[in-house]
Amino acid sequence: MNTSLYINGQWTNSGNRQLADSYDPATGESLGKFVDATVEDFGAAIAVAHRAFQNPTWSQNPRLRQQVLNAWAANLEGRAEEIAHLLTRENGKVLAQSRGELAGAISEIRYYAGLARHIPGHALEVEPGVFSTMIKEPAGVAAIIVPWNAPVVLLIRSLAPALAAGCTAIVKPAPQTVLTSAAVLQELFRIEGLPPGVVNFLTELGHGGAQLLTTAPEIDVVSFTGSNLTGQRIMAAAAPTMKKLSLELGGKSCCIVFEDADIQKVVPQIAAAATVISGQQCTAARRILVHSSRFEAVKHLMKDALQAVSIGSGLHAGIGMGPLIDPITTSTVQASIERAMDEADEVVLKGTRLQGDFSKGCFVSPTLVAHRDTSSFFVQEEIFGPFVVIESFDSEAEAVKRANHTEFGLSASVWTDNGARAWRMARALRNGTVWINDHNKLFAEAETGGYRRSGLGRLHGVDALFDFTEIKHIYQSVGVVPYEG
């Protein structure tokens, strides 16, 4: 499968005709080619999207926007199984996770289709006959920069609210999963009601186009999911033009396990949360804080659970964890593992790169270390792979102090049968999401986002619309009918 650029309602090639490959991380084989767009290509798309926004056909027609979104969901549903297989081949995640991602993405589109026709403002009479009306208007042109770890749902959770709000958009996918992104957008682009220029799709191997998206004055919103370093660069680049920013960045999720938790049930759930997408999810379980009375038991159970994860091609039945995304990520994770081996208090399980039949892929087995010092690099830094740190605590206060000792604030989970304690902990944790007796439950209706350096704004839910809208105050003094009583 090959893909090209989509600008102003047409598939087109770049002027430089340079192509790049997308690879299967399980085998290293090329899956297809994509166009390496030039900065000039991105500039043309920005101009097209800007013109399309100025035409009220899209920005002021919520019924059309709802129709297009509903049609997109229906089209995707018809190709869900095909795209799920492509996603597994291009990203490496197990097929069940790919199917779940497609289902969640389709649900997300339908959710925002419903909201498209009801984006209310408010009005008030401040004096007799003097009215102030606040309306929410689309912010303008949105740049959607998509990551590779969940390229279907993370594309849609930004693009769907942007379209529902009335924005136009330029989508730039990650080069590792460009074919999947193209397949998803093909089902949008074939809808007759979508005006040309409303959504544009540009691919690149480098960063020149993305840099232009963050600096061009015609871009009004940048929505990005990815690393903290890239998020900081986007903020700096966007500052001179004062763009609205929607940023979901890194995380170091803590799972806090109290002494009353049923550890036989809890540990397998946390192990699954630690190895989802091979640990390449911002909300993956990365730290496990266990009450000291259960620490040794949980440590041994977690070791067994992680060792039991079946590793292989995500297309094969019974596989629990696929490969990492590419050789660069694999080398980075391996380097972190080796460094941690010299610093951890106890190496419970050392992850290694798989050889033999797996040597051509990017397969790395899980790592589990026990440690006390929360300032250690592997406790503080996001290691984007199946790397887990287990720690002990003696009180609620200590658990909160340890969990909050981080620059991140994306998500956490609390595991206890004590409902009051669960809520106390949830309120004390500095995270955008706290799950109680569960982990990684994300869906269209509930906002997600981070405190501190885990990002700006919210995705999912009604609040996601606010990242793509502006509030306008319209004032009018109309007077009153004279009183003749």
N, C-alpha and C positions, 0 to 999 in steps of 0.2 A: 504494500500500500504506500503510495506517495501522496503528498499534499502540497498545495500551493497557497498563495495569499488570497484573502477575500477582502476586496476594497470596493466600496460604492456599489454593492450588489452584484459583483462579478468575481469569479475566480480568475486570478492572474499570476503571472510569474514576475519575479524581480528583474530589473534591468541588468543586474550583473550575472544572472543565471547560475549563481553558485548554489550547490546543493549540499546538505549535510545528512548524516545517517541517524536513525533512531535504532537503539539496540535492545535485544532481549537480555536482561541482566542475569537470567538463569543459564544462558548458553553463550552469550557474547555475540550472537548472530545478528546481522542487520535485519530489521523488520520492514524498513522502507526509508524513503528519503523525504526531506522537507526543504523548502526554500530558505536560504539565509538572506533575509531581507536587508536592504540598505537603510541608512538613516533617511535618505530621500523617500523611500517607500513609506516609512513611518510618518514623515512630514506630509505626504499626500493623503494618508489615511486620517491624520489629524484634521486637515482642512475639510475633508469630506464629512467627517463626523460633526464638525463645527457647523457646517452648512445644514446638515440634516437636523441638528438641534434647533436651529433658527426657524425651521419650518414647523408651524404648529400642528401639522398633520399627525405627528407622533407625540410631541411633548404635551399637547393639550387634549389628547383623545384617550381617556382612560379605558373606554370600552374596547377600542382597537387593541390597546396594550394587553388587556385581559384575554381577548380572543387569540392573540399571537402566543401568549404564554401558555394558554391551555392547549393550543395546537402543538406547540413544542413538546409539552409533556406527553401528549398522545403519540407523537412521532417517535420520541425516545422510548416509550414503552414498547413500541413495535420492534425496536432494534436492541432492547436491553440485553438480551442474552449474547448477541454478537459483540456488542461493545464491552460487556463484562469480560469476555474471553480476550479481547484486544487489550483491555486494561491489565489483565493478569500477565499477558505476554510482555507488555511494554514496561510495566511497573514492577512486576514480580510478586505482588500480593496474592494470597490464596484466592481461589475462585469464589468461595463463599463470601469473602470480604468485598470482592469486586461486585458481586450481585447485590450485596447489601448497600454498597455505595450508589449503584444505579437506582435502586428503589428509593433511597433517601433523597437523591437528587431530584427524581421525578416528583416526589412528595413536596419538595421545596418549591419547585416551579409552580405547582398547583396552589400552594399556600400564598405565594406572592401574586398569583393571578387573582385570587380572591381579594387581596388588599388593594390591588391596583385601582379598583373603583370606589375605594373608601379611604382617602387620605385626608382626614378632616382637619380643619383649622378651628378658629373660634372668633366670635364677634361680641362686642360689648358696646353699650351706650354710655359714654363717659360723662356727658352732660346732656341736657334735653336737646334732642335732635343732632347730637354729635356722635358719630359712629366710628369705631375702630375695628377693623376686620383683619385678622391674621390668617393668611393662607400659606400652605406649604407648596412650593414650586420646585420642579426638578432643578438640580444644581447645575447641570450642563453636560459637558463631555466627561465621561468617566474612563480612566485607564484601569483595566483589570489585569493585574500581573499574577499569573496562576502558578502555584508550586507543583511539584511532581508527585508528592506523596499521596494525595487524594485528588487527582486532577479533574474528576467529574464533579463531585459535590463541592469542592472548593472554588471551582469556576462558577457553578450555578448559584452558590450562596452569596456571591458578589454580583454577578450579572443579573440574576432574577430580580432582586430589589432595585437595582439601578434601572432596569427596564420598566418595572412596575411604577417607579417614581416618575418616569418620563425622560430619563437621561438617554443620550446616545453613548456608544461605547467603542473602545478599541481593546481587543483581547490579545494579550501576549502570553502564550503558554510557555511552560518550561520545556527546554529542548529534549529532555529525557522522555517526556510523555506527549509529544506534540501530535502524534497520530491519534491518540485517544481524544485529545481536545478537539481536533479537527472533526472526528466522527460525531462527537456530541453537537458541535455547531452546524454540521451539515444538516441536521434535523431541524434547526432553527432557520437556516438560510433558504430552505426550500418552501417555506411558508409564503404564499403569495401576498398576504397582507402586510408583511414586514417591509417598510419603505427602504429603498436603497440608502446606504450610508449610516443607518441606525446602528448596526453592529458590524465591526470590521475585525478581521483576524490576520495578525501578522506574526510570523515566526522568525526567530534568529538564533544563531549559535552563540553570539557574544552578548554585549550589553549596550551597544550604541543606541539602538532603538529605545530600549527601556530608559536610558538616560534622557533621551529627548522627551519621552512621555512625562518624566518628572519635572522637566524644566519649561516645556512649551506653555506660553500663556493661555493658549486655547484649551488646554486641559484643566478642568475645574476640580476633579476628584481623582485621587489615586487610591485604589484598593489593592492591598498587597498582603499575602500570607507567606511567611518565610522566616529567615534568620534575623536576629537582632541587629547584626552588623549591616545587613542590607537595608533593614528598616531605618536605621539611623542615617544611612546615606540618602535614602529617599526623603527623609525629613529635611535634611540639610539642602538637598537639591531643590525641593519644593518650596522652601521658605521664601525666596525672593518673590514668588508669585502667589504666596499665601493660599495654596490649594487646601481643600478639605482632604483629610487623610483618614483612611480606614486601614489599620495595621493590626494583624494578628501575628505575633512574633513568637519567641521561644517560650519553653516551659520546662519545669522540673517537678512534675507532679508527685506529691506525697500521698501515700496510702497509710492512714493511721489506724492501727489495729489494736483494739483494747482487749483486756483480759477476758471479757465476757463474750467475745466473738467466737463463732463456731469455725475454728481455723481449718477444719477438714473441708468446709465449703468455701471459705474465704480465699485460701491460698490458690486454688485453681483459677478463681476469677481474677485475682491479681496477676498471676502468671500470664494469663491470656491478655490482660491489659498491658503487660510489659512487652509482649512479643507481637502485638498487633502491628501489621505492616512492618514486621521485623524490627519493631521499636522505633520506626520512623514516623511517628505521629507526635504532634506537639503536646497532646494530652496523655501520652502513654505513661504508664506507671514507671517511675524512675527511682523513687525513694520509698522504702517501706519502713515506717516507724512502728515498732512493736513494743507493747508493754513488757517490761523486763521479766515478768513472771511467765511469759509465753515466748520469749525471744528465741531460745534454743530450739524449741519445738517448731516454730514458724520457719526458722532458718533452714532446718533440715527438710521440712516439707517443701519449701520453696526451691531448694536445690533439686529435690526429686522431680518437682513439677517442671522446672526449666529443662532438666536433662531429658524429660519424657517428650518434649516438644519434637514432633517429627518435622525434619527440614528437607526441603526439596522444591521441585517445580510446583508453583501454585496451581497448575492445571491438573495435577495428579490427585486422586482421591486420598483422603486421610492425612494430607499435609497440614501442619499447623503453622509453619513459618516458611516464607520464601526467601529469596536473596535480598541483599541490599541493592540500592538503585544503580550504582555504577562503581567502577574501580576506584575513582577518586574518593568517594564516600567510604568505601571499604577500607582503603589505606588509612584514612583519617580515624575511623573507628578502631582499627587495629593498633594504631599508634597510641590512642587513649588507653586501650586495654593494657598495653605493655607498660606504659607509664604508671598506671594505677597499680600494677602488680608490685611495684617497688614501694608504694606509699600506703596501701591499704593495711588495716590492722589484721585482717584475715581474708585470704582469697578462698572463698567457698567453692567457686566454680569459675574456671578461666575459659573464656570464649576463644575459639580458634577459627581460622579460615579452613573450610572443608576442602579436601583434596580428592584424588581419585576421580570418580564419576562426576564430582562437583567442581573440578579444577577450573573449568572454563567459565563458571559462574561466579557471582559475588556473594557466596554463602558464608556467613559467620555465625557460630553457635553462641548461645547466651552466656553472659558473665554475671556472677553474683559475688559481691564483696561485702564484708561486715566492717563497719567503721564507726568511730565516735566523733571525730573532729569535723564539724560542719563547714569549716573553712577550706577543706581540701578541694582540689580542683574538680575531682570527679563527683563531689557533692554539689558544687556550685555551678558547674558548666553543663550545658545541654549536650550530652553525647548521643548523637542521632543514630542509635542502634540498640540492640538488645542488651543493655547494660543496666544492672540494678544494684542499688546500695541498700543494705538493711541496717537499721540503727535501733537502739533501745531507748525507752523513756520510762520514768517512774510516776509521773503525774500529768494531769491535763495541761498544767502550766508549762511543764518542760516540753511536752509534745508540741504545743503551740509555738513556743520559743524556737525549737529546732526547725519546725516546718516553715516558719516565717523568716528564717535566716537564709534569705536568697534574694537575688535581684528580680526574680520572676514572680508572677502572680496569676498564672493562667488557670490552674485547676488543682483540685485535691479531692480525696475521698476519706470518709470516716466510717469505720467498721465497728459497730457496737450494737447490743440489744437494748441499750438504755437510750430511749428517745430524747429525754431532756439533755443528756450529755451530748448526743449527736448534734442537737441544735446549738448548744453552747459552743461546741467546737466549730461548727459551720460559721457562726457569727465571728469567732475570733480569728479564723484563718483569712489571710489577705490574698484571696483568690477570686477570680471572676466567676468560677463555677466550683461548687462543692457537692459531690455526690454522697449520699448516705447509703451504706451497704450496697454499693454498686460503683462502677467506674466506666468512663467513656460513653455515657449515654448522651448523644447529641442528636437534635432533631429540629425541624423547621420552626416550631412554635416557641422555642426557648432561646433567648439571647445567649451568646457566648462571646467571651473576650477577656482581656487580661487587665490586672492591676499592674502598676509599676512598669517595668521594662518588657512586659508581655504584650504591650500594644496600646492602641488607641481605638475608640469606637467599639461598636458591637456588630456581630454578624448573627444571622438567624433572627427570627422574631420581628415584631413591629419596629423595634428600635433600629434595626438594620436600615430601614427606610430613611432614618434621620441622617445617615452618612451620605445620602444621595439627594437630599432636599435642602432648600433654604426657606426660611420663614420671611414672608413679606408682610409688612404692615401697610394697610390701605386706610387712609383717613378721609372722612367726608362729613362736612357740616351741612345738614339739609334743612335745619330748622324744624319747627313744630307747627301744627295746625293751631291757629289762635284759639284760645279758650273764650267762649262766649256765654258761659254759664251765669 
